[in-house]
Amino acid sequence: MRMENLSQISIVGDGVALDGILGLPERPKGVIAFAHGSGSGRFSPRNQFVARVLEGGGFATLLLDLLTPDEADDRSKVFDIDLLADRLLLAQQWLQTHAHTKHLRAGYFGASTGAGAALQAAAREPDAVGAVVSRGGRPDLAGPYLSRVTAPTLLLVGSEDGPVIGMNEEALAKLTCPKRLMIIPGATHLFEEPGTLEQVAQAALQWFRRYLHPAPHQAKESLQ
């Protein structure tokens, strides 16, 4: 993707201004909003890597700081899933009005605690999102919202991330939407092992291709 297709943006609402990076490939097929985990933000190298792969596959991306700098230093805010979901929905509203993204179907990519926020947001505004992907996430933090999620959801977890595997298995059982749990062999929580983050990015790309911009035969299969 060419660097000139990346732009710094600010989303203002609910008394805050949230900084983000909007990536726009030519003729995007959809737009993916990222919900980062604790201690992370729009400059996360892992989420930036995934975003570049998604952009290469034809999807616009929004890397957004869901918390202001002051809030990010407050541990109670970092784990406030209700607040994070509110901010993600604020970003979704912005995408629905922005000239370059308002016509695009949206997906959420959540990492760590951001996965809980993405799934809560998907449950609260089901018509606003077409698919969700979680990377090393805490989908269990969405709690009672899990059974209300209708967007097809992919959970990606490293095989060496033992406790998080269990949390994802419990969340998977509560999801009633099209769903899949994929274990990445040899990966720990941050997917720092060679080739593992590439597997995450490719799996996410295929999921969004299937549910946000499917070929005619895939769309038919998804409805069956």
C-alpha positions in Angstrom: 0.0 0.0 0.0 1.3 3.5 -0.8 2.1 5.7 2.2 0.0 8.6 0.8 -3.1 6.5 1.4 -2.5 6.7 5.1 -4.0 9.7 6.9 -4.0 10.9 10.5 -7.6 11.6 11.7 -9.3 12.7 14.8 -12.7 11.5 15.9 -14.5 14.0 18.2 -17.5 13.0 20.3 -18.7 12.2 23.9 -16.4 15.0 25.2 -13.2 13.4 23.8 -11.0 13.5 20.7 -9.6 10.2 19.6 -6.6 10.0 17.3 -6.4 7.5 14.6 -4.8 6.4 11.3 -7.1 5.7 8.3 -5.7 3.5 5.6 -7.4 3.6 2.2 -6.5 1.3 -0.6 -7.9 1.9 -4.1 -11.5 0.7 -4.4 -11.8 -0.8 -0.9 -14.1 -3.8 -0.3 -14.9 -2.9 3.3 -13.4 -1.1 6.3 -11.9 -2.7 9.4 -11.8 -0.8 12.7 -9.2 -2.0 15.2 -9.9 -2.2 18.9 -6.5 -2.3 20.7 -5.7 -4.1 24.0 -4.4 -2.7 27.2 -1.3 -0.6 26.9 -1.6 -0.5 23.1 -2.8 2.0 20.5 -2.7 3.0 16.9 1.1 2.7 16.7 1.0 -1.0 17.8 3.5 -2.7 15.4 1.4 -5.9 15.5 -1.8 -4.3 14.6 -0.1 -2.1 12.0 1.3 -5.2 10.4 -2.2 -6.8 10.2 -3.6 -3.6 8.9 -1.1 -3.5 6.0 -2.0 -7.1 5.1 -5.7 -6.2 5.1 -5.1 -3.1 3.0 -3.1 -5.2 0.6 -6.2 -7.4 0.4 -8.4 -4.5 -0.5 -9.8 -3.4 2.9 -9.7 0.1 4.4 -8.5 0.1 8.0 -8.9 2.4 11.0 -6.3 2.1 13.7 -7.7 4.2 16.6 -6.7 5.0 20.1 -9.8 4.2 22.1 -8.5 6.0 25.1 -6.9 9.5 25.5 -3.3 9.6 26.8 -4.4 10.4 30.3 -7.0 7.7 30.3 -4.5 5.1 29.0 -2.5 5.6 32.3 -5.6 4.7 34.3 -5.7 0.9 34.7 -9.4 1.1 35.5 -10.1 2.7 32.1 -7.9 0.1 30.3 -10.2 -2.7 31.5 -13.5 -0.7 31.2 -15.0 -2.7 28.4 -18.2 -0.7 28.4 -16.2 2.5 27.8 -14.0 0.9 25.1 -17.2 -0.4 23.3 -18.7 3.1 23.5 -15.6 4.5 21.8 -15.6 1.8 19.1 -19.2 2.6 18.4 -18.3 6.3 18.2 -15.6 5.3 15.6 -18.2 3.3 13.7 -20.5 6.3 13.5 -17.6 8.4 12.1 -16.9 5.7 9.5 -20.6 5.8 8.5 -20.3 9.6 7.8 -16.8 9.8 6.3 -16.8 10.4 2.6 -14.4 7.5 1.8 -15.9 4.9 4.1 -19.7 5.6 4.5 -20.5 3.2 1.7 -18.4 0.4 3.1 -19.4 -2.6 5.2 -17.5 -2.6 8.5 -15.7 -5.3 10.4 -14.0 -5.2 13.8 -10.5 -6.5 14.7 -10.0 -6.8 18.4 -6.8 -7.6 20.3 -6.5 -8.6 24.0 -9.1 -6.6 26.0 -10.1 -4.9 22.7 -11.7 -8.1 21.6 -14.2 -7.9 24.5 -15.0 -4.3 23.4 -15.4 -5.3 19.8 -17.9 -8.1 20.6 -19.9 -5.9 23.0 -20.1 -3.2 20.3 -21.1 -5.8 17.7 -23.9 -7.0 20.0 -25.1 -3.5 20.8 -25.2 -2.3 17.2 -25.6 -5.6 15.1 -26.5 -3.8 11.9 -23.3 -1.8 12.0 -20.8 -4.7 11.7 -20.5 -7.6 9.3 -17.7 -9.7 10.9 -15.4 -9.7 13.9 -11.8 -11.1 14.4 -10.1 -11.5 17.7 -6.3 -11.8 18.1 -5.1 -13.2 21.4 -8.2 -11.7 22.7 -10.4 -11.7 25.8 -13.8 -12.3 24.3 -15.0 -13.5 27.7 -14.9 -9.9 28.8 -18.0 -9.2 26.6 -19.9 -11.3 29.2 -23.7 -11.3 28.7 -23.4 -9.7 25.3 -21.8 -12.8 23.7 -25.1 -14.5 23.0 -26.4 -11.4 21.2 -23.6 -11.2 18.7 -24.8 -11.9 15.2 -21.7 -11.0 13.2 -19.6 -14.0 12.2 -16.7 -14.2 14.7 -13.2 -15.7 14.3 -11.1 -16.2 17.5 -7.3 -16.6 16.9 -5.2 -17.8 19.8 -1.6 -19.1 20.1 -1.1 -22.7 21.1 1.2 -21.6 23.9 -1.2 -19.1 25.4 -2.8 -21.6 27.8 -5.1 -19.5 30.0 -6.4 -17.4 27.1 -7.3 -20.6 25.1 -9.6 -21.6 27.9 -11.2 -18.1 28.0 -11.8 -18.3 24.2 -13.3 -21.7 24.4 -15.7 -20.5 27.1 -16.6 -17.5 24.9 -17.0 -19.7 21.8 -19.6 -21.8 23.6 -21.7 -18.7 24.4 -21.6 -17.3 20.8 -24.6 -18.2 18.7 -23.4 -16.6 15.5 -21.3 -18.2 12.8 -18.0 -18.8 14.7 -14.6 -20.5 14.7 -11.7 -20.8 17.1 -8.4 -21.2 15.4 -5.2 -22.2 17.3 -2.0 -20.9 15.8 0.7 -23.6 16.4 3.8 -22.5 18.4 2.5 -19.0 19.1 2.5 -17.2 22.5 0.2 -14.4 23.5 1.8 -11.6 21.4 2.5 -13.8 18.3 6.2 -12.9 18.3 7.3 -16.2 16.9 8.5 -16.2 13.3 5.5 -16.6 10.9 2.8 -16.6 13.5 1.6 -13.1 13.0 1.5 -13.6 9.3 -0.8 -16.6 9.9 -3.1 -14.3 12.0 -3.1 -11.6 9.3 -3.9 -14.1 6.5 -6.7 -15.8 8.6 -8.2 -12.4 9.3 -8.1 -11.4 5.7 -9.8 -14.6 4.6 -12.5 -14.2 7.2 -13.3 -10.6 6.2 -13.2 -11.6 2.5 -15.8 -14.3 3.2 -18.2 -12.2 5.3 -17.6 -8.6 4.2 -17.0 -8.9 0.5 -17.9 -12.5 -0.5 -17.9 -14.0 -3.9 -21.5 -14.9 -5.0 -21.1 -18.6 -4.1 -19.6 -17.7 -0.7 -22.5 -15.4 0.1 -24.9 -18.2 -0.7 -22.9 -20.6 1.5 -22.8 -18.1 4.4 -26.6 -17.9 4.4 -27.1 -21.6 4.6 
